[in-house]
């Protein structure tokens, strides 16, 4: 009877583990990246691609070493990887650049009005 209970408990544990969600967090990503690193060291291109396909849908880890492994795995599988841009950073940079151009056009208007009005970018700003 005790052997049967051990078998049932082990079976239940295995079933629970198999129902674990695909995105189990950092431990899941770290495990995949360790597998990818090992595959890179052994030259197993099939495993590299397989793991990279799983990792590419996960967020880049906050840990710098894991982030480097993440990028190296994707690069080994797919070639050069482009870093994902943070949209808010891009929007802030665009706004800052626009404000700087407007300020420069205003300064140019004071220093050389004819040049400022003739300049295509400044002319467009002054018309609006």
C-alpha positions in Angstrom: 0.0 0.0 0.0 2.9 2.4 0.8 4.4 1.7 -2.6 1.1 2.6 -4.2 0.9 5.9 -2.3 4.5 6.8 -3.4 3.6 6.1 -7.0 0.5 8.2 -6.8 2.3 11.1 -5.1 5.1 11.0 -7.7 2.5 10.8 -10.5 0.7 13.8 -9.2 3.9 15.8 -8.9 4.9 15.0 -12.4 1.4 16.0 -13.7 1.6 19.3 -11.8 5.0 20.1 -13.2 3.8 19.3 -16.8 0.9 21.7 -16.3 3.2 24.6 -15.4 2.7 27.6 -17.6 5.2 28.2 -20.4 6.1 31.6 -19.0 7.3 30.6 -15.6 9.4 33.7 -15.1 13.1 34.2 -14.6 14.0 30.6 -13.7 12.4 29.4 -16.9 14.3 32.0 -19.1 17.5 31.3 -17.2 17.2 27.6 -17.8 16.6 28.1 -21.5 19.5 30.5 -21.7 21.8 28.0 -20.0 20.7 25.4 -22.5 21.4 27.8 -25.4 24.9 28.7 -24.0 25.7 25.0 -23.8 24.4 24.4 -27.3 26.6 27.3 -28.5 29.7 25.8 -26.8 29.0 22.5 -28.5 28.0 23.9 -31.9 24.5 22.4 -31.8 22.7 24.7 -34.2 19.4 22.8 -34.0 19.2 23.3 -30.2 20.3 26.9 -30.5 17.4 27.7 -33.0 14.9 25.7 -30.9 15.8 27.5 -27.7 16.0 30.9 -29.4 12.5 30.5 -30.8 11.3 29.9 -27.2 13.3 32.7 -25.7 12.5 35.4 -28.3 8.9 35.8 -27.0 10.1 36.3 -23.4 11.1 39.7 -21.9 14.8 40.5 -21.9 16.0 39.7 -18.3 16.9 42.6 -16.0 20.1 40.8 -14.9 22.9 42.0 -17.2 24.6 38.6 -17.6 21.3 37.0 -18.5 20.5 39.8 -20.9 23.8 39.3 -22.6 23.1 35.5 -22.8 19.7 36.4 -24.2 21.2 38.6 -27.0 23.9 36.1 -27.7 21.4 33.2 -28.1 19.3 35.2 -30.5 22.3 36.4 -32.4 23.6 32.8 -32.7 20.3 31.6 -34.0 19.1 34.4 -36.2 22.2 36.6 -36.9 22.4 40.2 -35.8 19.7 41.3 -33.4 18.2 44.7 -33.1 17.5 45.9 -29.6 13.9 46.7 -29.0 13.4 50.4 -28.5 11.5 51.8 -25.6 8.7 53.8 -27.2 8.5 56.3 -24.4 12.2 57.0 -24.7 11.9 57.5 -28.5 8.9 59.8 -28.0 10.8 61.9 -25.5 13.8 62.2 -27.8 11.5 63.3 -30.6 9.8 65.9 -28.5 13.2 67.2 -27.2 14.6 67.5 -30.7 11.4 69.3 -31.9 11.7 71.8 -29.0 15.4 72.3 -29.7 14.7 73.0 -33.4 11.9 75.5 -32.6 14.2 77.3 -30.1 17.1 77.4 -32.7 14.7 78.7 -35.4 13.6 81.5 -33.0 17.2 82.4 -32.3 18.0 82.4 -36.1 14.9 84.6 -36.7 16.4 87.2 -34.3 20.0 86.9 -35.6 19.2 86.6 -39.4 15.5 87.0 -40.2 15.9 86.5 -44.0 17.9 83.3 -43.5 15.4 82.0 -41.0 12.4 82.6 -43.2 14.2 81.1 -46.2 15.3 77.9 -44.3 12.8 75.1 -45.1 12.5 73.7 -41.6 12.2 77.0 -39.9 9.8 78.3 -42.6 7.5 75.3 -41.9 7.6 76.0 -38.2 6.9 79.8 -38.6 4.0 79.1 -41.0 2.3 76.8 -38.4 
